[in-house]
Amino acid sequence: MPAAIAPDVVCLRCGDCLDDPTWPCPACARAGVAVNGVTLYADPPDPARGPNLPVALAPADPTPLEPLPRVGAAIGAADLLLKDETGPPTWSYKDRLARIAVAHAQNLGAEVIAASSSGNHGAAVASAATRAGLSSVIFTLASIGPPMRAAIEGAGGILVPFERAEDRWTVMRAAVREAGWYPASNFHDPPIGSNPYGIDGYKEIAWEVVRTLGDAPDWMVVPVGYGDGIAGIVRGFAEAVTARLATRVPAALAAVTSGALPDGLAQGADQAVTHPVLAPQAVSITGGFATYQALDAVRSTGGAARTVDDAAALAARALVGEREGRLLELSSATAVAAAAAALADGTIEPGQRVVVVGTSSGLKDPLAGLDAASPVAVPATLEATLAYVGARR
């Protein structure tokens, strides 16, 4: 069983110590703001070991950081890189959170891990729980796509589908309170994000980038739903600065599917107003609400947010596939679309170093934006084949 580090958890907004780290800050809730906690460690991070984590684990296997020269040229970025999080065990960066959350649950003696998810988060939690010898229950929607369902159930998770999204949180809250299940995702309405221990898993992305580049990039671009990933990555860079491995925290650019986060930032709000979702096909980050932790991650770095609709996400996904030979999940391709928008309006300068986070493999939604019908057979001649290929080049 992993050893415990036992950090304090404090409110991200007011700094109060939270008695129950997986629930919103009660003081801020009374003020009308739903706020998540953040881990607070007594010791600074160890440059040789890695970022501070709530459990003593060996570092995660690093994921590739690779240039995207052709996509960069197409969108006006001279130095564009992809942090490729699409590898095993479940092909998404949610594995980072799940690895730490499940290890922390083991320390507490939990037997059941619970998560509310449309796919990636649930698959990652199910896989990590199964490998740890624990049960997992994933609350989802009855409309979940077949690849995501297969990813969760194939990894040993028990899938519980509901008709309405909010029902997932209602039942999960009851399961946490009354059955003692360990929460590895958001389960509050309005959302605050996942438990702070799991979010720390994303810090390792920042440290890997710094170790590869020798410093932080100018911009980190992250697809954002409830802001777990962008919050954890920003905290990782801050710890890298403390450890003197980096000279700065990069500006964070949030790729979102509604206007909630950009409007909240523009208005200086602590609690964003719900907005219509403009990219419903990007199922992993659909949501019209912006969490406090997402607002904080962008504000604290002098970053920005860009809203991406389905058309822009599909165009970015096609661009990455055609120019770089990579199939990203549509929600992941929003990072490229957001970077393109920020370059076009001058928020990102062409010569700045930009890292986009490839959060999930396109094998999770391979037919997004494509004709799902079977292709029409081509006559079995070279002439017909050349004509067919020529029409598509």
C-alpha positions in Angstrom: 0.0 0.0 0.0 1.4 3.5 -0.9 2.7 5.5 2.0 0.7 8.6 2.9 2.1 12.2 2.8 -1.1 13.7 4.4 -1.1 17.2 3.1 -3.6 19.8 4.5 -6.4 20.7 2.1 -7.4 24.4 2.2 -10.0 26.4 0.3 -8.6 27.7 -3.0 -10.5 31.0 -2.5 -10.4 31.9 1.2 -7.6 29.7 2.5 -9.7 28.0 5.2 -8.6 24.5 6.2 -11.3 22.0 5.0 -12.4 19.3 7.4 -13.8 17.3 4.5 -11.5 17.8 1.6 -13.8 16.4 -1.1 -16.7 18.8 -0.4 -17.0 22.5 -1.2 -15.6 25.1 1.2 -18.6 25.8 3.6 -17.6 29.4 4.2 -17.4 30.2 0.5 -20.7 28.3 -0.1 -22.4 30.6 2.4 -21.1 33.5 0.3 -22.7 31.9 -2.8 -19.4 30.5 -4.4 -18.8 26.8 -4.9 -15.0 26.3 -4.4 -12.8 23.3 -4.4 -9.8 22.7 -2.1 -6.1 22.5 -2.9 -3.4 20.5 -1.2 -0.9 22.3 1.0 2.4 20.6 1.8 4.7 21.3 4.7 7.9 20.7 2.6 9.0 22.1 -0.7 9.1 19.8 -3.7 12.2 17.7 -4.1 13.8 18.4 -7.5 15.2 14.9 -7.7 11.9 13.2 -6.8 9.2 15.3 -8.5 6.2 17.4 -7.5 4.5 17.0 -4.2 1.9 14.2 -4.2 -0.4 12.9 -1.5 1.1 9.4 -1.8 4.6 8.1 -2.1 4.7 6.6 -5.6 7.3 6.1 -8.2 7.0 8.8 -10.9 4.6 8.1 -13.8 6.1 7.0 -17.1 6.7 10.2 -19.0 4.6 10.8 -22.1 6.1 12.2 -25.3 6.5 15.9 -26.0 6.8 16.3 -29.8 6.8 19.2 -32.3 3.9 19.9 -34.6 5.7 21.8 -37.3 3.1 21.4 -40.1 0.1 22.3 -37.8 2.2 25.2 -36.4 2.8 26.6 -39.9 -0.9 26.3 -40.7 -2.0 28.3 -37.6 0.9 30.7 -37.4 2.9 29.2 -34.5 6.6 29.0 -35.0 7.2 26.7 -32.0 4.2 24.4 -31.4 4.5 21.2 -29.5 2.1 18.4 -28.4 2.2 16.8 -25.0 0.9 13.5 -26.1 -1.2 11.9 -23.3 -3.0 9.5 -25.6 -1.1 6.4 -24.5 -1.9 3.5 -22.1 -3.4 2.4 -19.8 -6.7 4.1 -21.0 -5.5 6.5 -23.7 -6.2 9.8 -21.8 -4.6 12.1 -19.3 -7.3 11.2 -16.8 -5.0 8.3 -16.0 -2.9 10.8 -14.1 -5.7 11.7 -11.7 -6.9 8.2 -11.3 -3.5 6.8 -10.4 -3.1 9.2 -7.5 -6.8 9.2 -6.4 -6.9 5.4 -6.2 -3.6 5.2 -4.3 -4.9 7.7 -1.9 -8.1 5.8 -1.5 -6.0 2.7 -0.6 -4.4 4.6 2.1 -7.8 5.4 3.6 -8.9 1.8 3.4 -11.6 2.5 0.8 -13.1 -0.5 -0.9 -15.2 1.2 -3.6 -14.1 4.1 -5.9 -16.9 6.2 -7.4 -16.8 8.6 -10.3 -19.3 10.5 -12.4 -18.1 10.5 -16.0 -19.1 10.6 -19.7 -16.2 8.3 -20.6 -12.5 9.1 -20.1 -12.5 9.8 -16.4 -14.6 6.7 -15.7 -12.3 4.5 -17.8 -9.2 5.8 -16.0 -10.8 5.3 -12.6 -12.1 1.8 -13.4 -8.7 0.7 -14.8 -6.7 2.1 -11.8 -9.2 0.6 -9.3 -9.1 -2.8 -10.9 -5.3 -2.9 -10.9 -5.4 -1.9 -7.2 -7.8 -4.7 -6.4 -10.7 -2.3 -5.6 -14.2 -2.1 -7.0 -15.3 0.9 -9.1 -18.8 2.3 -9.8 -19.1 4.8 -12.6 -22.2 7.0 -12.8 -22.9 8.1 -16.4 -25.6 8.9 -18.9 -27.8 6.4 -20.7 -26.7 8.1 -23.9 -23.0 7.2 -23.4 -21.2 6.3 -26.6 -20.3 2.6 -27.3 -16.5 3.2 -27.3 -16.6 5.0 -23.9 -18.9 2.3 -22.5 -16.6 -0.4 -23.6 -13.6 1.5 -22.2 -15.2 1.6 -18.7 -16.8 -1.8 -18.6 -13.8 -3.4 -20.3 -11.6 -2.0 -17.5 -13.7 -3.6 -14.8 -15.9 -0.7 -13.9 -19.6 -1.1 -13.0 -21.5 1.3 -15.1 -24.7 3.0 -13.7 -26.5 5.0 -16.3 -29.0 7.8 -15.6 -31.3 9.8 -17.9 -30.2 13.2 -16.5 -26.7 14.5 -15.8 -27.6 15.9 -12.5 -28.9 12.6 -11.2 -25.4 11.2 -11.3 -24.3 13.7 -8.7 -27.3 13.3 -6.5 -26.8 9.6 -6.2 -23.1 9.8 -6.0 -23.4 12.3 -3.0 -25.6 9.8 -1.3 -23.1 7.0 -2.0 -20.2 9.0 -0.6 -22.2 10.1 2.6 -24.0 6.9 3.3 -22.0 4.0 1.8 -18.6 5.5 2.3 -17.5 5.2 -1.3 -14.4 7.2 -2.2 -15.1 10.1 -4.7 -12.7 10.3 -7.6 -14.6 12.9 -9.6 -16.8 15.9 -9.2 -20.1 15.0 -7.5 -21.4 18.5 -6.6 -23.9 20.8 -8.3 -22.7 23.4 -9.1 -19.5 21.6 -10.0 -16.3 22.3 -8.2 -14.0 19.6 -9.7 -12.5 16.4 -8.5 -11.0 15.8 -5.1 -7.8 17.7 -4.6 -5.6 14.6 -4.0 -6.4 13.3 -7.5 -5.9 16.7 -9.1 -2.3 16.6 -7.9 -1.6 13.8 -10.4 -1.6 16.4 -13.2 1.4 18.2 -11.7 3.6 15.5 -13.3 2.7 16.8 -16.8 4.3 20.2 -16.0 7.4 18.6 -14.5 7.9 16.4 -17.6 7.6 19.4 -19.9 10.1 21.3 -17.9 12.6 18.4 -17.8 12.3 18.0 -21.6 12.5 21.7 -22.6 14.8 22.9 -19.8 12.2 25.5 -18.7 8.5 26.2 -19.0 7.0 27.1 -22.4 5.3 30.5 -22.9 1.8 28.9 -23.1 0.1 25.7 -22.0 -3.1 25.0 -23.9 -5.5 22.6 -22.1 -9.0 21.4 -23.0 -11.2 22.4 -20.0 -14.4 20.9 -18.5 -14.3 21.3 -14.8 -10.7 22.5 -14.7 -9.0 19.6 -13.0 -6.3 19.3 -15.6 -5.5 22.9 -16.1 -5.5 23.5 -12.3 -3.1 20.6 -11.6 -0.8 21.5 -14.5 -0.5 25.1 -13.3 0.3 23.9 -9.8 2.9 21.6 -11.2 4.7 24.5 -12.9 4.5 26.6 -9.7 6.2 23.8 -7.8 8.8 23.4 -10.6 9.6 27.1 -10.1 9.9 26.6 -6.3 12.3 23.7 -7.0 14.3 26.0 -9.4 13.8 23.7 -12.3 11.8 26.4 -14.2 12.0 30.2 -14.3 8.3 30.9 -14.8 4.8 29.5 -14.8 3.5 29.6 -18.4 0.3 31.4 -19.3 -2.6 28.9 -19.3 -5.0 29.0 -22.3 -8.3 27.1 -21.6 -10.1 25.5 -24.6 -13.8 25.5 -23.6 -17.1 24.6 -25.3 -19.2 27.5 -23.9 -18.7 31.2 -23.1 -18.9 30.7 -19.3 -15.2 30.8 -18.6 -14.3 33.7 -20.9 -17.2 35.7 -19.6 -16.4 34.9 -16.0 -12.8 36.1 -16.6 -13.9 39.2 -18.4 -16.3 40.1 -15.5 -13.9 39.3 -12.7 -16.4 36.9 -11.3 -15.9 34.2 -8.8 -18.9 32.2 -9.9 -19.6 32.0 -13.6 -23.1 32.1 -15.1 -24.1 29.0 -17.1 -23.9 29.4 -20.9 -25.1 27.3 -23.9 -22.7 24.6 -25.1 -21.4 25.3 -28.6 -19.5 22.0 -29.1 -21.8 19.2 -28.0 -19.8 16.6 -30.0 -16.8 17.3 -27.8 -18.4 15.1 -25.2 -15.5 14.9 -22.8 -15.5 18.6 -22.0 -19.1 19.7 -22.7 -20.5 21.9 -20.1 -21.9 25.4 -19.8 -20.4 26.1 -16.4 -16.9 27.4 -15.3 -15.5 26.3 -11.9 -13.6 28.5 -9.6 -10.5 26.4 -10.0 -10.5 26.9 -13.8 -11.0 30.7 -13.3 -8.1 30.7 -10.8 -5.8 28.7 -13.0 -6.2 31.1 -15.9 -6.2 34.3 -13.9 -3.2 33.4 -11.8 -1.0 32.8 -14.9 -2.2 35.8 -16.9 -3.7 33.4 -19.4 -6.9 33.4 -21.4 -9.8 31.2 -22.5 -11.2 30.6 -26.0 -14.6 29.1 -26.8 -14.5 26.4 -29.5 -17.6 25.2 -31.4 -18.0 21.9 -33.1 -17.0 23.3 -36.5 -13.7 24.6 -35.2 -13.0 21.5 -33.2 -13.6 19.2 -36.2 -11.4 21.4 -38.4 -8.6 21.3 -35.9 -9.0 17.5 -35.5 -8.8 17.1 -39.3 -5.8 19.4 -39.5 -3.8 17.4 -36.9 -4.7 14.2 -38.7 -3.9 15.4 -42.2 -0.7 17.3 -41.3 0.8 15.3 -38.5 -0.8 11.8 -38.8 -2.4 11.9 -35.3 -6.0 11.1 -34.4 -7.1 13.1 -31.4 -10.4 12.8 -29.6 -12.5 15.8 -30.6 -12.4 17.3 -27.1 -8.6 17.1 -27.3 -8.5 18.8 -30.7 -10.2 21.9 -29.1 -6.7 22.8 -27.7 -5.4 23.2 -31.2 -8.5 25.2 -32.2 -8.1 27.5 -29.1 -4.4 28.0 -29.9 -5.3 29.0 -33.5 -7.9 31.5 -32.3 -5.4 33.0 -29.7 -2.7 33.3 -32.4 -5.2 34.9 -34.8 -6.3 37.6 -32.3 -2.7 38.3 -31.1 -3.1 36.9 -27.6 -0.3 34.4 -28.4 2.6 35.8 -30.4 3.8 33.8 -33.4 7.3 33.3 -32.0 6.2 32.1 -28.5 6.6 28.5 -27.5 3.2 26.8 -27.2 2.5 23.4 -25.8 -1.0 21.9 -26.5 -2.0 19.0 -24.3 -3.3 16.0 -26.3 -5.7 14.8 -23.6 -7.2 11.7 -25.3 -7.0 9.4 -28.3 -9.4 9.7 -31.2 -10.1 6.0 -30.8 -12.5 7.1 -28.1 -14.8 8.9 -30.6 -13.4 7.7 -34.0 -16.5 8.7 -36.0 -17.0 12.2 -34.6 -17.7 14.4 -37.6 -17.4 11.6 -40.1 -20.0 9.7 -42.2 -20.7 6.6 -40.2 -22.1 4.7 -43.2 -20.0 2.0 -44.8 -17.9 3.2 -47.7 -19.0 2.3 -51.2 -16.8 -0.4 -52.8 -14.4 0.7 -55.6 -14.2 -1.4 -58.7 -11.1 -3.7 -58.6 -9.0 -2.0 -61.3 -6.0 0.2 -61.1 -7.8 2.8 -63.2 -10.7 3.0 -60.8 -8.3 3.1 -57.8 -6.2 5.9 -59.2 -9.4 7.9 -60.0 -10.7 7.3 -56.4 -7.4 8.3 -54.8 -7.0 11.4 -57.1 -10.4 12.7 -56.1 -9.4 12.6 -52.4 -5.8 14.0 -52.5 
